[in-house]
C-alpha cells in the first residue's frame, strides 16, 4: 500500500469500499465491462482457502477475481 491507498486485495471479509481508480489500463477495461466502475461500492464476500481467488459483491452480483487482479483496483473506505 502506498500511503493511505488500499486495493481490493487489502480488504477483510465483509468490509465495504468504494472503487477510486485502477493501476493497470488493460485490466481496468475488463473490470469496467463487469461493472467495477469508479465510485461504485464493493464488498469482499469471501476468500478461497489458499487465499486466491477472492469474491466481491458489486452491482448486486458476485465476481471472482485473482488476487493479482484485485491489487490493480484502488479503493477507499
Phi, psi and omega in degrees: 000136177261118181059237179258012178286138183230145177252169176303326181293343181271351183288155175260157180304130181089348182283138179255150178206167179244130179293130179249315182198180182232147178270333187242118184296316180297313181292325181297324178298317178297315182292322177299319179296335181265009175097003179275076183265152174305144182070016175265136179278137177232155177230135175280116183272314183201163177230134179300154183308326179265009175093356183207126008273182174243161179238125177243153173257123180218132179053043177065023171218162181264140182228127177268135179228145170291153180302321180297323178291317181297329180291344180273355182256114179271135183228165171229154180275000000 
